[in-house]
Amino acid sequence: DGPYLGRATRHEVVLRPRLRAALEKLNPNLPPVALEQAIEQLTRDRSALSLARANQDIYDLLKQDVKVTYRDAQGEEQLAKVRVIDWDEPENNDFLIAQQFWVTGEVYTKRADLVGFVNGLPLLFGELKAHYRRVKDAYRHNFGEYKATIPHLFWYNAFAILSNGSDARFGTITADWDYFSRWKKISDEEEEGVISLETLIRGTCERRRFLDLVENYLLYQEVRGGLRKILAMNHQYLGVENAIEAVHSIWENEGRLGVFWHTQGSGKSFSMVFFSQKVLRKLPGNWTFVVVTDRRGLDEQIYN
Protein backbone atom coordinates (compact mmCIF):
# COMPACT_ATOMS: atom_id res chain seq x y z
CA ASP A 1 0.00 0.00 0.00
CA GLY A 2 2.78 2.37 -0.95
CA PRO A 3 3.86 5.10 1.44
CA TYR A 4 1.14 4.27 3.97
CA LEU A 5 2.72 0.95 5.05
CA GLY A 6 -0.52 -0.30 6.57
CA ARG A 7 -1.50 3.06 8.05
CA ALA A 8 -5.03 4.37 7.62
CA THR A 9 -3.69 7.90 7.04
CA ARG A 10 -0.33 9.64 6.87
CA HIS A 11 -1.01 11.16 10.28
CA GLU A 12 -0.44 7.75 11.86
CA VAL A 13 3.19 7.06 12.68
CA VAL A 14 2.81 3.59 14.19
CA LEU A 15 2.50 0.66 11.80
CA ARG A 16 -0.37 -1.04 13.60
CA PRO A 17 -0.43 -4.30 11.59
CA ARG A 18 3.24 -4.87 12.36
CA LEU A 19 2.78 -3.88 16.00
CA ARG A 20 -0.19 -6.23 16.41
CA ALA A 21 1.68 -9.13 14.78
CA ALA A 22 4.70 -8.54 17.03
CA LEU A 23 2.58 -8.45 20.19
CA GLU A 24 0.86 -11.69 19.18
CA LYS A 25 4.25 -13.33 18.68
CA LEU A 26 5.75 -12.06 21.96
CA ASN A 27 2.64 -12.69 24.07
CA PRO A 28 1.16 -15.98 22.78
CA ASN A 29 -0.79 -16.65 25.99
CA LEU A 30 -2.69 -13.37 26.06
CA PRO A 31 -6.08 -12.88 24.35
CA PRO A 32 -6.62 -10.32 21.57
CA VAL A 33 -8.47 -7.97 23.93
CA ALA A 34 -5.36 -7.62 26.09
CA LEU A 35 -3.18 -6.90 23.08
CA GLU A 36 -5.62 -4.30 21.77
CA GLN A 37 -5.48 -2.55 25.13
CA ALA A 38 -1.70 -2.43 24.87
CA ILE A 39 -1.90 -1.01 21.35
CA GLU A 40 -4.28 1.68 22.53
CA GLN A 41 -1.94 2.66 25.36
CA LEU A 42 1.02 2.83 22.99
CA THR A 43 -0.79 4.88 20.35
CA ARG A 44 -2.98 7.18 22.44
CA ASP A 45 -2.82 10.93 21.89
CA ARG A 46 -0.07 12.54 23.96
CA SER A 47 -0.22 16.02 22.45
CA ALA A 48 -1.08 17.53 25.85
CA LEU A 49 2.39 16.53 27.08
CA SER A 50 5.69 18.11 26.16
CA LEU A 51 7.64 16.20 23.53
CA ALA A 52 10.14 14.94 26.11
CA ARG A 53 7.40 13.85 28.55
CA ALA A 54 5.52 12.01 25.82
CA ASN A 55 8.75 10.31 24.79
CA GLN A 56 9.51 9.21 28.35
CA ASP A 57 5.95 7.95 28.80
CA ILE A 58 6.26 5.61 25.81
CA TYR A 59 9.83 4.60 26.71
CA ASP A 60 8.62 3.42 30.12
CA LEU A 61 6.03 1.22 28.41
CA LEU A 62 8.72 -0.32 26.21
CA LYS A 63 11.07 -1.09 29.09
CA GLN A 64 8.60 -2.05 31.80
CA ASP A 65 5.96 -3.66 29.54
CA VAL A 66 2.37 -2.46 29.16
CA LYS A 67 0.05 -3.24 32.08
CA VAL A 68 -3.47 -4.25 31.03
CA THR A 69 -6.62 -5.67 32.63
CA TYR A 70 -9.10 -7.93 30.86
CA ARG A 71 -11.81 -10.48 31.63
CA ASP A 72 -11.12 -14.11 30.93
CA ALA A 73 -13.57 -16.72 29.60
CA GLN A 74 -15.02 -17.12 33.09
CA GLY A 75 -15.64 -13.39 33.38
CA GLU A 76 -12.95 -12.87 36.00
CA GLU A 77 -10.73 -9.81 35.79
CA GLN A 78 -7.11 -10.58 35.01
CA LEU A 79 -4.01 -8.41 35.24
CA ALA A 80 -1.22 -8.90 32.71
CA LYS A 81 1.90 -7.34 31.26
CA VAL A 82 2.22 -7.12 27.50
CA ARG A 83 5.78 -7.35 26.23
CA VAL A 84 6.43 -4.94 23.36
CA ILE A 85 10.06 -5.73 22.50
CA ASP A 86 12.20 -8.81 23.02
CA TRP A 87 15.34 -7.15 24.34
CA ASP A 88 17.32 -10.37 24.61
CA GLU A 89 16.69 -11.98 21.23
CA PRO A 90 16.76 -9.43 18.39
CA GLU A 91 15.56 -11.97 15.83
CA ASN A 92 12.24 -12.20 17.66
CA ASN A 93 11.47 -8.60 16.68
CA ASP A 94 10.35 -7.04 13.40
CA PHE A 95 12.83 -4.49 11.98
CA LEU A 96 11.98 -2.19 9.08
CA ILE A 97 13.61 0.86 7.51
CA ALA A 98 11.28 3.14 5.53
CA GLN A 99 12.68 5.68 3.07
CA GLN A 100 10.86 8.89 2.22
CA PHE A 101 8.33 8.36 5.00
CA TRP A 102 5.50 10.90 4.76
CA VAL A 103 3.92 12.18 7.98
CA THR A 104 1.07 14.68 8.31
CA GLY A 105 0.89 16.97 11.32
CA GLU A 106 -1.72 19.49 12.38
CA VAL A 107 -0.86 21.78 9.45
CA TYR A 108 2.02 20.44 7.38
CA THR A 109 3.00 17.17 5.76
CA LYS A 110 6.70 16.33 5.96
CA ARG A 111 8.86 13.64 4.39
CA ALA A 112 11.48 12.02 6.59
CA ASP A 113 14.49 10.58 4.78
CA LEU A 114 14.69 7.47 6.96
CA VAL A 115 12.54 6.07 9.75
CA GLY A 116 13.53 2.85 11.48
CA PHE A 117 10.75 0.75 13.01
CA VAL A 118 10.96 -1.96 15.64
CA ASN A 119 7.72 -3.92 15.92
CA GLY A 120 5.93 -1.13 14.08
CA LEU A 121 7.17 1.66 16.39
CA PRO A 122 9.32 4.45 14.85
CA LEU A 123 12.36 4.31 17.14
CA LEU A 124 14.96 5.70 14.72
CA PHE A 125 15.00 8.91 12.67
CA GLY A 126 17.54 9.67 9.96
CA GLU A 127 18.16 12.85 7.98
CA LEU A 128 20.65 12.66 5.11
CA LYS A 129 22.09 15.70 3.37
CA ALA A 130 24.15 16.07 0.20
CA HIS A 131 27.90 15.73 0.73
CA TYR A 132 28.47 19.45 0.19
CA ARG A 133 25.96 20.42 2.90
CA ARG A 134 26.87 20.74 6.56
CA VAL A 135 25.40 18.25 9.01
CA LYS A 136 24.58 21.20 11.24
CA ASP A 137 22.08 22.31 8.58
CA ALA A 138 20.22 19.03 9.03
CA TYR A 139 20.02 19.73 12.75
CA ARG A 140 19.04 23.39 12.54
CA HIS A 141 16.54 23.19 9.72
CA ASN A 142 15.17 19.69 9.13
CA PHE A 143 15.36 18.10 12.58
CA GLY A 144 14.09 21.15 14.42
CA GLU A 145 11.33 21.80 11.89
CA TYR A 146 10.15 18.18 11.99
CA LYS A 147 9.96 18.18 15.79
CA ALA A 148 7.81 21.32 15.61
CA THR A 149 5.49 20.24 12.79
CA ILE A 150 5.18 16.46 13.23
CA PRO A 151 6.04 15.99 16.92
CA HIS A 152 4.03 12.77 17.26
CA LEU A 153 6.65 10.97 15.16
CA PHE A 154 9.20 11.75 17.88
CA TRP A 155 7.08 10.55 20.79
CA TYR A 156 8.55 7.13 20.01
CA ASN A 157 12.04 8.14 18.93
CA ALA A 158 15.05 6.57 20.65
CA PHE A 159 17.62 8.68 18.83
CA ALA A 160 18.27 10.48 15.56
CA ILE A 161 21.08 10.19 13.01
CA LEU A 162 22.15 13.17 10.91
CA SER A 163 24.72 12.82 8.13
CA ASN A 164 26.09 14.14 4.86
CA GLY A 165 27.91 10.89 4.14
CA SER A 166 31.34 11.80 5.46
CA ASP A 167 30.34 13.43 8.73
CA ALA A 168 27.68 11.69 10.84
CA ARG A 169 26.24 12.45 14.26
CA PHE A 170 23.60 11.08 16.58
CA GLY A 171 21.61 12.48 19.48
CA THR A 172 18.27 12.61 21.22
CA ILE A 173 15.18 14.74 20.72
CA THR A 174 16.24 17.17 23.48
CA ALA A 175 19.93 17.42 22.60
CA ASP A 176 21.49 20.72 21.57
CA TRP A 177 23.78 20.61 18.56
CA ASP A 178 26.84 20.42 20.82
CA TYR A 179 25.49 17.13 22.21
CA PHE A 180 25.03 15.50 18.83
CA SER A 181 28.18 13.39 18.90
CA ARG A 182 30.14 11.14 16.58
CA TRP A 183 30.62 7.40 16.88
CA LYS A 184 34.22 6.74 15.92
CA LYS A 185 34.99 3.26 17.30
CA ILE A 186 32.74 0.24 16.94
CA SER A 187 33.84 -2.34 19.48
CA ASP A 188 37.18 -1.47 21.07
CA GLU A 189 38.73 1.64 22.59
CA GLU A 190 42.03 0.71 20.92
CA GLU A 191 40.57 1.04 17.42
CA GLU A 192 41.64 3.90 15.23
CA GLY A 193 38.72 6.29 15.22
CA VAL A 194 36.91 6.79 11.90
CA ILE A 195 34.28 9.48 11.35
CA SER A 196 31.78 8.26 8.77
CA LEU A 197 28.16 7.31 8.33
CA GLU A 198 29.19 3.67 7.96
CA THR A 199 30.96 3.69 11.33
CA LEU A 200 27.98 5.30 13.02
CA ILE A 201 25.52 2.83 11.47
CA ARG A 202 27.65 -0.19 12.36
CA GLY A 203 28.24 1.15 15.86
CA THR A 204 24.65 2.00 16.74
CA CYS A 205 22.23 0.28 14.34
CA GLU A 206 23.34 -3.34 14.23
CA ARG A 207 20.22 -4.96 15.64
CA ARG A 208 21.60 -6.27 18.94
CA ARG A 209 23.59 -3.09 19.49
CA PHE A 210 20.58 -0.89 18.73
CA LEU A 211 18.37 -2.73 21.23
CA ASP A 212 21.15 -2.58 23.81
CA LEU A 213 21.50 1.18 23.41
CA VAL A 214 17.75 1.71 23.66
CA GLU A 215 17.30 -0.57 26.66
CA ASN A 216 20.36 0.28 28.74
CA TYR A 217 21.96 3.51 27.55
CA LEU A 218 19.15 6.05 27.67
CA LEU A 219 18.34 8.29 30.66
CA TYR A 220 15.96 11.14 31.44
CA GLN A 221 17.16 13.97 33.66
CA GLU A 222 15.13 16.75 35.24
CA VAL A 223 16.85 20.06 34.52
CA ARG A 224 15.90 23.68 34.77
CA GLY A 225 13.43 24.26 31.98
CA GLY A 226 12.16 20.71 31.64
CA LEU A 227 13.21 17.17 30.92
CA ARG A 228 16.40 16.19 29.13
CA LYS A 229 16.95 12.88 27.36
CA ILE A 230 20.48 11.52 27.45
CA LEU A 231 22.07 8.85 25.26
CA ALA A 232 25.48 7.34 25.92
CA MET A 233 28.34 8.62 23.81
CA ASN A 234 30.80 6.30 22.10
CA HIS A 235 33.43 6.39 24.87
CA GLN A 236 30.82 5.85 27.58
CA TYR A 237 29.34 2.84 25.81
CA LEU A 238 32.70 1.17 25.25
CA GLY A 239 33.85 1.88 28.81
CA VAL A 240 30.66 0.55 30.40
CA GLU A 241 30.73 -2.54 28.19
CA ASN A 242 34.27 -3.27 29.42
CA ALA A 243 33.08 -2.91 33.01
CA ILE A 244 30.07 -5.16 32.35
CA GLU A 245 32.39 -7.78 30.88
CA ALA A 246 34.52 -7.59 34.02
CA VAL A 247 31.46 -8.23 36.20
CA HIS A 248 31.13 -11.65 34.58
CA SER A 249 34.53 -12.50 36.12
CA ILE A 250 33.98 -10.64 39.39
CA TRP A 251 34.75 -13.65 41.57
CA GLU A 252 37.96 -14.54 39.76
CA ASN A 253 38.98 -10.85 39.92
CA GLU A 254 38.24 -10.72 43.66
CA GLY A 255 35.79 -7.91 43.11
CA ARG A 256 38.07 -5.69 41.03
CA LEU A 257 36.59 -4.49 37.74
CA GLY A 258 39.38 -2.20 36.54
CA VAL A 259 39.77 1.55 36.10
CA PHE A 260 37.21 3.61 34.20
CA TRP A 261 39.34 6.50 32.99
CA HIS A 262 37.70 9.52 31.40
CA THR A 263 38.44 13.22 31.50
CA GLN A 264 36.56 15.95 33.33
CA GLY A 265 33.18 16.64 31.76
CA SER A 266 33.10 13.37 29.83
CA GLY A 267 29.98 12.08 31.58
CA LYS A 268 31.45 9.72 34.20
CA SER A 269 28.43 10.19 36.46
CA PHE A 270 26.06 9.11 33.69
CA SER A 271 28.35 6.19 32.93
CA MET A 272 27.87 5.01 36.52
CA VAL A 273 24.11 5.03 36.00
CA PHE A 274 24.35 3.27 32.62
CA PHE A 275 26.53 0.61 34.24
CA SER A 276 24.21 0.17 37.22
CA GLN A 277 20.99 -0.08 35.26
CA LYS A 278 22.44 -2.58 32.80
CA VAL A 279 23.76 -4.80 35.60
CA LEU A 280 20.36 -4.68 37.30
CA ARG A 281 18.45 -5.53 34.10
CA LYS A 282 20.77 -8.05 32.50
CA LEU A 283 22.85 -9.83 35.14
CA PRO A 284 21.22 -12.05 37.77
CA GLY A 285 22.08 -11.27 41.37
CA ASN A 286 21.14 -9.10 44.33
CA TRP A 287 23.40 -6.18 43.49
CA THR A 288 24.30 -3.19 45.65
CA PHE A 289 26.09 -0.12 44.27
CA VAL A 290 28.12 2.26 46.42
CA VAL A 291 29.04 5.65 44.96
CA VAL A 292 31.79 7.67 46.67
CA THR A 293 32.37 11.28 45.58
CA ASP A 294 34.70 14.08 46.63
CA ARG A 295 32.47 17.07 45.84
CA ARG A 296 29.02 18.17 46.98
CA GLY A 297 28.08 18.99 43.40
CA LEU A 298 28.72 15.38 42.39
CA ASP A 299 26.64 14.17 45.34
CA GLU A 300 23.67 16.12 44.09
CA GLN A 301 24.20 15.30 40.42
CA ILE A 302 24.51 11.55 40.92
CA TYR A 303 21.70 11.39 43.49
CA ASN A 304 19.33 13.21 41.14
Secondary structure, DSSP 8 states (H G I E B T S, - for coil): -GGGTT-SSTT--S-HHHHHHHHHHH-TTS-HHHHHHHHHHHHS--TTS-HHHHHHHHHHHHHH-EEEEEE-TTS-EEEEEE----SS-GGGS-EEEEEEEEEE-SS-EEEEEEEEEETTEEEEEEEE--TTS-HHHIIIIIIHHHHHHSGGGGGS-SEEEEE-SSSEEEE-TT--GGG-B----SS-TTS----SHHHHHHHHTSHHHHHHHHHHSEEEEEETTEEEEEE--HHHHHHHHHHHHHHTTTTTTTT--------TTS-HHHHHHHHHHHHHHHS-S--------SSHHHHHHHH-
